[in-house]
């Protein structure tokens, strides 16, 4: 009970303060236990010192440089290819400043990428890192240096009964469009969810709860902390001046929706049309098309109720040979006008009528030729469509058959027997016509033959 009096006066045990600096709730439980059983104070101090040793050992291990595997070891697995771009490998255990002082942290944050689990979100001071700490082992699971973050997005989570926000943190070379150069260390994107409401478990580096003095929401607080530490960008939110869906939120009818449901292959996701580009989320792999990587946008398979959106993208700083097309299908026709207005507003070239998608034309009347029949000044002729070309070839083939036909060339070896008899009858008729031209005498002689001679002998 004497210790409880000391503790209530504001004095704390240094070993416990150091060991549980980032765990105020656990630290309070330790002090409560000591207040109830002061005789166990030495035991709690020993446990606290041992915890500090483990934390220091973990921090030292995390800061060690990477050692390449020996050459005689097994070959590394090939990276999977997605739409011609190699997927980023699993993030290596890089230095995420495990020993850096913590400027801000939030407990029990639900992460979806790169791991699906609850972790403590931390922002370190100085050369800032955004990182996630395991709440049980206290180890750093993954992290990204603030100066390597290229896009930070705060988006409402679609189709949820309770309002929530997803923060999408996209590092350099992790947008799904631009592959990393050889030998460059890459970081995986982060996606974590924050519920709408006040920050109930956000603390500054001293362990003091922050953000509640003005009723500040957790989402707004995290945006403020990120903007204070980001060096190459700032947090982007949806804006109805950019795009808003024609349909309201499915479970919150009074709220506007800023997403469009779409499929990429068999994967269902959401398209967000933002002031800095187009995002397809929230499942791996994320794809973010910043405006400098979009070559053109086109519409295909436009039906009564749905259409497809095709984005032709080129890696940042890449050549035309490196372009690849991403197709997003089954988009509701109700959002066509909004998407089309967004594309025109940002000058994204509409390639729906690009040369590769046009039907070929057939120069039937030679309209591209000059009066003397020579090709036009551009030296080109209009191309044929496949259907017209096939029809013209069929007509040419029929004309050739008619030109080659010669009625007198039949030799009787082809066709049926009746046709041969008809040919014989025609020959007989020709012979009869010749006989008529020789006169009547010859006609009687030709007709009667030897009988005519017998009649003549009898008269004599």
Buried (B, 14 or more C-beta within 10 A) or exposed (E): EEBBEBBEEEEEBEBBEEBBBBBBEEBEEBBEBBBEEBEBBEEBBEBBBEBBEEBEEBBEEBBEEEEEEEEEEEEEEEEEEBBEBEBBEEBEEBBBBBEBEBBBBBBEBBBBBBBEEBBBBBBBBEEBBBBBBBBEEBBBBBBBBBBBBBBBBBBBBBEBEEBBBBBBBBBBBBBBBBBBEEEEBBBBBBBBBBBBEBBEBBBBBEBEEBBEEEEBBBBBBBBEBBEEBBEEBEBBBBEEEBBBBBBEBEEBEEEBBBBBBBBBEEEEBBBBBBEBBBBBBBBBBBBBBBEEBBBBBBBEEEEEEBBBBBBBBBBBEBEEEBBBBBBBBBBBEEBBEBBEEBBEEBEBEEBBEEEEEEEEBBBEEEEBEEEEEEEEEEEEBBEBBEEBEEEEEEEEEEEEEEEEEEEEEEEEEEEEEEEBEEEEEEEEEEEEEEEEEEEEEEBEBBEEEEEEEEEEEEEE
